[in-house]
Amino acid sequence: MSLRFLTTDEHALVAAAADVLIPPLDEHPGAAALGVAAYIDTLLGAFTFDPPRIWAGGPFSGRAGGTASFEQFLPLGRQEELAWRTRIEGSHGIPEREFNGPVVGWQQQYRDGVAALGTDFLDLSPADREERVRAEPDFARLLYVHACEGCYGAPEYGGNRDLRGWAAIQYAGDVQPRGYTDEEVSGRA
């Protein structure tokens, strides 16, 4: 795997921390196995791709018919790029990014959060890992949101490895252009 933003050590730590928040349980493989760290690395490094990996193409993935085009990411407009760069990279004192004040981007929030968890995080017991993650509530909230996206989003964004996140929650996934039958929509199927 070619990392875009996280270091190898950070990637391993993010995977382990995400497993604290969405652990393997019964038929659910857990955040690490679903590729959440890869999803987060791709998101944080979105602007190392051309076009940036923000909006997947479409209208179909090809998993249920139609021409597969999700993997063809769309270029961003000027305002979209400004908004996403500010969100991901932060404002860095750039006036057009600071119209509402300084912004600490997700990249820095991850660097700070990973540092706060400590270099010994991977050596901790599961209970101690959970305590350490819970001691960083702002980082835990950000990681949880991204872990959910990585577990259950379209795999073209880097997570939901082998569609196992969808299988774990019994979600059929993107079924367009086939769609759903009346029985499936009503829950009778």
Secondary structure, 3 states (H helix, E strand, C coil): CCCCCCCHHHHHHHHHHHHHHCCCECCECCCCCCCHHHHHHHHHCHHHCCCCCCCCCCCCCECCECCCCCCCCCCCCHHHHHHHHHHHHCCCCCHHHCCCCCCCCHHHHHHHHHHHHCCCHHHCCHHHHHHHHHCCHHHHHHHHHHHHHHHHCCHHHCCCHHHHHHHHCCCCCCCCCCCCCHHHHHCCC
